[in-house]
Amino acid sequence: MISHIKGILEEKFNSSIIVDVHGVGYEINLSAPDFESLKLGDNVKLYTYHRISENDEALYGFLSLAAKKLFELLLSVNGVGPKAAISILSLATPEEVRNAIANADVSFVAKAPGVGKKSAERIIIDLSDKVGLPTHYGATAMRTPGSRPKNDEALDALIALGFTLKEATAALERVDPTLPVVQRIRLALKK
């Protein structure tokens, strides 16, 4: 299993990129926010999901471990494949998508191409207890690509330590987001 790829971004097309790792080019499918944030020639590290099916083999990449875990949660829903999951993650940041699911915002999830209202409802029902508590309530506003905030390194660190996405979100819920990452992790671990 390929868990991450680190190399130089050689090519970009549609929603895929080719990353050169010591002379071997890996084609990786990305969500729209991740795709737009990368530039040719960048040194990149992407967490990957390696999908092997009867007729196809594909890599899906994510700039954060939290995004990869959310992608895997989306795949656990009956009827949601990798294209639909990446389409949902293309709506906004992983945190905003997670928050929309936690808020049972069906209309937000249904905005993803290839995801209808029934699929969105199934996603909400199956995942609302797995993604953690919402960080804010009400309808989730879609961001423009240029307004994408940085990934939450504290959330990624807690997931890397073995926390589930729900547990990591709950642990960081009452920790001041303006504190340095190391301090946020320490405070979250104390709870």
C-alpha positions as CSV (number, residue, x, y, z in Angstrom):
1,M,0.0,0.0,0.0
2,I,1.3,3.5,-0.9
3,S,0.6,5.7,2.1
4,H,2.4,8.9,0.9
5,I,4.4,10.2,-2.0
6,K,7.1,12.9,-1.8
7,G,8.6,14.4,-4.9
8,I,8.5,17.2,-7.5
9,L,5.3,18.3,-9.2
10,E,6.0,17.8,-12.9
11,E,2.6,18.2,-14.6
12,K,-0.9,19.4,-13.9
13,F,-4.0,18.5,-15.9
14,N,-7.8,18.5,-15.2
15,S,-7.8,17.4,-11.5
16,S,-4.7,15.2,-11.6
17,I,-1.0,15.8,-11.2
18,I,2.1,13.9,-12.0
19,V,4.7,13.8,-9.2
20,D,8.2,12.7,-10.1
21,V,9.9,10.5,-7.4
22,H,13.5,9.8,-8.5
23,G,12.5,9.4,-12.1
24,V,9.2,7.6,-11.7
25,G,6.1,9.6,-12.4
26,Y,3.0,8.9,-10.2
27,E,-0.4,10.2,-11.5
28,I,-2.5,11.4,-8.5
29,N,-6.1,12.6,-8.5
30,L,-6.7,15.5,-6.2
31,S,-9.6,17.6,-4.8
32,A,-10.0,21.0,-6.3
33,P,-8.7,23.0,-3.4
34,D,-5.5,20.8,-3.2
35,F,-5.1,21.0,-7.0
36,E,-5.3,24.8,-7.1
37,S,-2.9,25.3,-4.2
38,L,0.0,23.4,-5.9
39,K,2.4,24.9,-8.5
40,L,4.6,23.2,-11.0
41,G,8.1,22.5,-9.7
42,D,6.9,22.4,-6.1
43,N,8.3,19.8,-3.7
44,V,5.2,18.1,-2.5
45,K,4.2,15.5,0.1
46,L,0.8,13.9,-0.5
47,Y,-0.9,11.4,1.7
48,T,-2.3,8.8,-0.7
49,Y,-5.2,6.4,-1.0
50,H,-4.4,3.5,-3.5
51,R,-7.6,2.3,-5.1
52,I,-7.4,-1.1,-6.9
53,S,-10.5,-2.4,-8.6
54,E,-11.1,-5.1,-11.2
55,N,-10.6,-2.8,-14.2
56,D,-8.7,0.2,-12.8
57,E,-6.0,1.3,-10.4
58,A,-5.7,4.9,-9.2
59,L,-4.0,7.1,-6.6
60,Y,-5.9,9.8,-4.7
61,G,-3.8,12.4,-2.9
62,F,-4.3,14.8,0.0
63,L,-2.2,17.6,1.5
64,S,-3.4,16.7,5.0
65,L,-3.9,13.4,6.8
66,A,-7.3,14.7,8.0
67,A,-8.5,15.0,4.4
68,K,-7.4,11.4,3.7
69,K,-9.2,10.1,6.7
70,L,-12.4,12.0,5.7
71,F,-12.0,10.6,2.2
72,E,-11.8,7.1,3.6
73,L,-14.9,7.7,5.8
74,L,-16.8,8.9,2.7
75,L,-15.8,5.7,0.9
76,S,-17.2,3.6,3.8
77,V,-20.7,4.9,2.9
78,N,-22.6,2.4,0.6
79,G,-22.8,3.8,-2.9
80,V,-20.0,6.4,-2.5
81,G,-17.0,5.7,-4.7
82,P,-13.7,7.6,-5.0
83,K,-15.0,10.0,-7.7
84,A,-18.0,11.1,-5.5
85,A,-15.8,11.3,-2.4
86,I,-13.2,13.5,-4.1
87,S,-16.1,15.6,-5.6
88,I,-17.4,16.2,-2.0
89,L,-13.9,17.2,-0.8
90,S,-13.7,19.6,-3.7
91,L,-16.6,21.7,-2.3
92,A,-14.4,23.3,0.5
93,T,-11.7,22.6,3.0
94,P,-11.8,19.2,4.7
95,E,-12.8,20.9,8.0
96,E,-15.7,22.7,6.3
97,V,-16.9,19.4,4.7
98,R,-16.6,17.6,8.0
99,N,-18.5,20.4,9.7
100,A,-21.2,20.3,7.1
101,I,-21.7,16.5,7.7
102,A,-21.7,17.1,11.5
103,N,-24.3,19.8,11.0
104,A,-26.4,17.5,8.8
105,D,-26.2,20.0,5.9
106,V,-27.6,17.9,3.2
107,S,-27.9,20.8,0.7
108,F,-24.1,21.5,1.0
109,V,-23.1,17.9,0.4
110,A,-25.6,17.5,-2.5
111,K,-23.9,20.4,-4.3
112,A,-21.0,18.0,-5.3
113,P,-21.2,16.9,-8.9
114,G,-22.4,13.3,-9.1
115,V,-23.9,13.4,-5.5
116,G,-27.7,13.6,-5.4
117,K,-29.9,14.4,-2.4
118,K,-30.5,10.8,-1.5
119,S,-26.7,10.1,-1.5
120,A,-26.1,13.2,0.6
121,E,-28.7,12.1,3.1
122,R,-27.1,8.6,3.3
123,I,-23.7,10.2,3.9
124,I,-25.1,12.4,6.7
125,I,-26.9,9.5,8.3
126,D,-23.8,7.1,8.1
127,L,-21.1,9.6,9.1
128,S,-22.7,12.2,11.4
129,D,-21.7,10.2,14.5
130,K,-18.2,9.5,13.1
131,V,-16.9,12.9,12.1
132,G,-17.2,14.6,15.5
133,L,-19.0,17.7,16.7
134,P,-19.6,20.7,14.5
135,T,-17.2,23.6,15.0
136,H,-20.0,26.1,14.1
137,Y,-23.7,25.8,13.4
138,G,-25.8,26.7,10.5
139,A,-25.4,26.4,6.8
140,T,-21.9,25.8,5.6
141,A,-20.7,28.6,3.3
142,M,-18.6,27.6,0.3
143,R,-15.3,29.3,0.1
144,T,-13.7,30.5,-3.1
145,P,-10.5,28.7,-4.0
146,G,-8.3,31.7,-3.0
147,S,-9.7,31.9,0.5
148,R,-8.6,28.4,1.6
149,P,-7.1,28.4,5.1
150,K,-4.0,26.4,5.9
151,N,-4.4,22.8,7.0
152,D,-4.8,22.2,10.8
153,E,-1.5,20.7,11.7
154,A,-2.7,19.9,15.2
155,L,-5.6,17.9,13.9
156,D,-3.2,16.0,11.5
157,A,-0.8,15.4,14.4
158,L,-3.5,13.9,16.6
159,I,-4.7,11.6,13.8
160,A,-1.1,10.5,13.2
161,L,-0.9,9.7,17.0
162,G,-3.9,7.3,16.5
163,F,-6.9,9.4,17.2
164,T,-9.9,9.0,15.0
165,L,-11.1,12.1,13.1
166,K,-14.0,12.4,15.6
167,E,-11.7,12.0,18.6
168,A,-9.2,14.5,17.3
169,T,-11.9,17.1,16.5
170,A,-13.4,16.7,20.0
171,A,-10.0,17.0,21.7
172,L,-9.3,20.3,19.8
173,E,-12.8,21.7,20.3
174,R,-12.1,23.8,23.3
175,V,-8.4,24.6,22.6
176,D,-7.7,28.1,21.3
177,P,-6.9,27.9,17.6
178,T,-4.6,30.9,17.8
179,L,-2.1,29.0,20.0
180,P,1.1,27.5,18.5
181,V,0.5,24.0,17.1
182,V,2.7,22.2,19.8
183,Q,0.8,23.9,22.6
184,R,-2.6,23.0,21.0
185,I,-1.5,19.4,20.8
186,R,-0.4,19.3,24.4
187,L,-3.7,20.9,25.6
188,A,-5.7,18.5,23.5
189,L,-3.8,15.5,24.9
190,K,-4.5,16.6,28.5
191,K,-8.3,16.4,27.9
